[in-house]
């Protein structure tokens, strides 16, 4: 059996996955930054630097997506990852679902 790999699709898929994962990490960093800002544990200078860094990261990610034509694939991947995460959370909140899926 021969597996035909399209090198360009493989590269785009891998790059899309990396960008999607970095976007997720960025969102987590933003949430953590907001918590720290609200708690008052950051100085004004730290808030400024953090905001600039997160903004630069967002711009870099957008440029990578546009330059490589992977905007749609990243969005589709993010949607799929969001659905997987939502399904996992639902199962944690309702363990009976696990039992139903496991079957007899």
C-alpha positions in Angstrom: 0.0 0.0 0.0 1.4 3.4 -1.0 0.7 6.5 0.9 0.7 9.6 -1.3 1.6 12.7 0.7 1.2 16.2 -0.7 4.2 18.0 0.8 2.5 21.4 0.5 -0.7 20.2 2.2 1.4 18.6 4.9 3.5 21.8 5.5 0.3 23.9 5.6 -1.4 21.5 7.9 1.5 21.4 10.3 2.0 25.2 10.2 -1.8 25.6 10.7 -1.6 23.3 13.8 1.3 25.2 15.2 -0.4 28.6 14.7 -3.6 27.3 16.2 -1.8 26.0 19.3 0.1 29.3 19.7 -3.2 31.2 19.4 -4.6 29.0 22.2 -1.6 29.7 24.4 -1.9 33.4 23.6 -5.5 33.4 24.7 -4.5 31.7 28.0 -1.7 34.3 28.5 -4.3 37.1 27.9 -6.6 35.6 30.5 -3.8 35.3 33.0 -2.7 38.8 32.3 -6.2 40.1 32.9 -6.4 38.3 36.2 -3.1 39.7 37.3 -4.1 43.2 36.2 -7.4 43.0 38.1 -5.6 41.7 41.2 -3.3 44.7 41.0 -0.1 42.6 41.0 1.3 44.3 37.9 2.8 47.7 37.7 1.7 50.2 35.0 5.0 49.6 33.2 4.4 45.8 33.3 0.9 46.2 32.0 2.2 48.3 29.1 4.9 45.8 28.2 2.6 42.9 28.4 0.0 44.6 26.2 2.6 45.4 23.6 4.0 41.9 23.6 0.6 40.3 23.2 -0.3 42.7 20.5 3.0 42.0 18.6 2.3 38.3 18.9 -1.2 38.7 17.5 0.2 40.7 14.6 2.9 38.1 13.9 0.4 35.3 13.9 -1.9 37.2 11.5 1.0 37.9 9.2 2.0 34.2 9.2 -1.5 33.1 8.4 -1.9 35.6 5.6 1.6 35.1 4.1 1.0 31.3 4.0 -2.7 31.4 3.0 -3.7 29.3 6.0 -6.3 31.6 7.6 -9.2 29.2 6.8 -7.4 26.1 7.8 -6.4 27.6 11.2 -10.0 28.7 11.8 -11.3 25.3 10.9 -8.7 23.6 13.1 -9.5 26.0 16.0 -13.2 25.2 15.6 -12.5 21.5 15.6 -10.3 21.8 18.7 -12.9 23.9 20.4 -15.5 21.2 19.7 -13.2 18.5 21.1 -12.6 20.5 24.3 -16.3 21.2 24.7 -17.1 17.5 24.4 -14.4 16.6 27.0 -15.8 19.2 29.4 -19.3 17.9 28.9 -18.1 14.4 29.7 -16.3 15.5 32.8 -19.5 17.3 33.9 -21.7 14.3 33.1 -19.7 11.0 33.6 -22.7 9.0 32.7 -22.0 10.0 29.1 -18.7 8.1 29.3 -20.6 5.0 30.4 -23.1 5.4 27.5 -20.3 5.7 25.0 -18.3 2.8 26.5 -21.3 0.6 25.9 -22.1 -2.8 27.5 
